[in-house]
Amino acid sequence: MQAAGSIEVYAGAIGPGAYNAGSFLQARFHDPRGMALDAQGNLFVADYVNSVVRKLGTDGQVTLVAGEVEQRDARNGPALKARFYSPECVAVATDGTLFVTDSGSNTVRRIHRDGMVSTWAGKLEVEGFADGKGGAARFNHPVGLGVNAQGVVYVADAYNSTVRRISTSGVVSTLAGSPGSTGWRDGQGAQARFNTPVGLTLDAHGNVFVSEYFNNVIRRITPDGKVSTFAGTPGKGGFADGPARQALFLHPQTLSFAPDGSLIVADTGNNRVRRIAPDGQVSTLAGTGEGDKVMVGALPGILHQPYGVQALADGSVLVTGLNALLRILPDKPLMT
């Protein structure tokens, strides 16, 4: 591990996409996207183009959790016989159950602890919008997701411009937004408007935080569905650090809370990783805005369209870029 104030390759290799298992640095990925940690410190990654879910274990090895490499269709069954169309993000329940947004098949899939893959909500390869239980529900390109301590799953239903909730019994309801009505409006539940919500994470109080690709903002949704704008200027893309509501983002993607309460943002369009501190100040953790390559070493480094972010318990931050998982070691670890 490098010293604080630097960025390093954590797993995979910067360069062309590929597939290989082995140690962290022997492994190869192809467009890794959303990441999630379990209670034991294992990291799960949606390996998008390879169409599989991978695990970076505490033993230092990268293994295949579910899916068949580059077999891009949707099929349930035993984990290594199941298939994903385009796994986008992952979330881990407290009991170890994995949930995956399979955006291309318009479903939320579940990888049970016994290794069986099933469709938790939605119908394979059928897009639309409907609340209801399990296969009766419909999604349109689900992306970000999170699961709370009780096992309730939240989904950023991107092309429906809504945020959905899946109960522990698999019943889908709409927490906020109105399908087919894009825009920007704060307010309660269906009165709120979104434009392509993509990233999603939960805080310790059950609030849902969502990034919006086209509104270029981060929204906050209380457990009872009240929506407010947390950071960014609605509809105004760009780059600016500073107070949360004056800061500018450009096509933000995934989100992750750090141990110190900071919200980490993959600011994809700006080729940066941003930090929203507990006091509301937005700063840049890594990246200069240049995005035609990846450069490791001393911060700020150079990032290429960062998509996935995952804060770690030691105060560092993982970010995906050019088919590698990179690790940002801030000057001051993001810990309390």
Secondary structure, 3 states (H helix, E strand, C coil): CCCCCEEEEEEECCCCCCCECEECCCCECCCEEEEEECCCCCEEEEECCCCEEEEECCCCEEEEEECCCCCCCCECEECCCCECCCEEEEEECCCCCEEEEEHHHCEEEEECCCCEEEEEECCCCCECCECEEHHHCEECCEEEEEECCCCCEEEEEHHHCEEEEECCCCEEEEEECCCCCECCECEEHHHCEECCEEEEEECCCCCEEEEECCCCEEEEECCCCEEEEEECCCCCCCCECEECCCCECCCEEEEEECCCCCEEEEEHHHCEEEEECCCCEEEEEECCCCCCCCECEECCCECCCCCCEEECCCCCEEEEECCEEEEEECCCCCCC
